Amino acid sequence: MVRLSDEERGQLLEIISKGKASAYKIKHAHILLKADINNENGWTDEQIAEAFGVHINTVRGLRQRFVEEEFVTVLNRQKRLIPGRQRKLDGAGESKLMALSCSKSPPGRAHWALRLLADRLVELRVVDSISHETVRQTLKKTS
């Protein structure tokens, strides 16, 4: 449970009523309102998670952030502690892949297969290793 002040409750209700905030922010506002100790229903974390279609850890994490951080930062998304994975192909690598896929296919082949493109990128030392799925996603994105 969290204890919302009248001002905080008013800000949350304003976010919900306007409906102009992002979907996750509106959902978090709903969760905080239901987790408020002053709420007459007294919803548990499990009830809140089920009602709003989120994992119980989302509810717990939101409550914990409310206690530990400023109210303004609670409704914003958390920054990742671990950065995302680096892309295998940068702009130059993507352009080499596009040029290769548009070139004549290898002898004995009617067209370039994704695995052949991946193997050729490794042969040309564009990347150390790459999967055919990464090649597919890159070609789909750039076409």
Secondary structure by P-SEA (a helix, b strand, c coil): cccccaaaaaaaaaaaaaccccaaaaaaaaaaaaacccccccccaaaaaaaacccaaaaaaaaaaaacccccccccccccccccccccccaaaaaaaaaaaacccccccccccaaaaaaaaaaacccccccaaaaaaaaaaac
